[in-house]
Amino acid sequence: MLRVFATIVLPLLLPTALYLLWIRLAEQSGHGRPVRWTALPWVWLAGAGTVLLIAVLVFLNVRFGSTRQGVYVPPRYENGQVVPPHFEPKPNP
């Protein structure tokens, strides 16, 4: 659950959370005027969250992806037993 939060939810919501924090600090300092919710740039915030999500997923795939060589064999059910997933060496042509 923490992995899902850190890799999907957090990158999607981080730009919006930072923007709302920035607005709150600007209002408290007296330099900004109150902002209406309808005036927020929702499309830009959603786009920034999506770009950040894609960047995180690409980084995790490139940095921590599997380097195993061979053919992946998914788990399967044989003779009343679940055979776990594994990698088999590639056959030489």
NORMOZI-V120216 format. One record per pair of residues at least 4 apart in sequence whose ideal C-beta (glycine too) atoms are under 6 Angstrom apart, sorted by the first residue. I is the first residue (numbers start at 1). J is the second residue. Records with the same first field share a line. If there is no record, write none. Layout:
# NORMOZI-V120216
I: J, J
This chain:
# NORMOZI-V120216
3: 7
4: 8
5: 9
6: 10
7: 56
10: 14
11: 52, 53, 56
12: 49, 53
13: 17
15: 45, 48, 49
16: 45
23: 35
26: 31, 32
27: 32
35: 39
41: 45
59: 63
60: 64
61: 65
68: 87
70: 87, 88, 89, 90
71: 88
72: 87
73: 86, 88
74: 85
75: 84, 85
76: 83
77: 82
78: 83
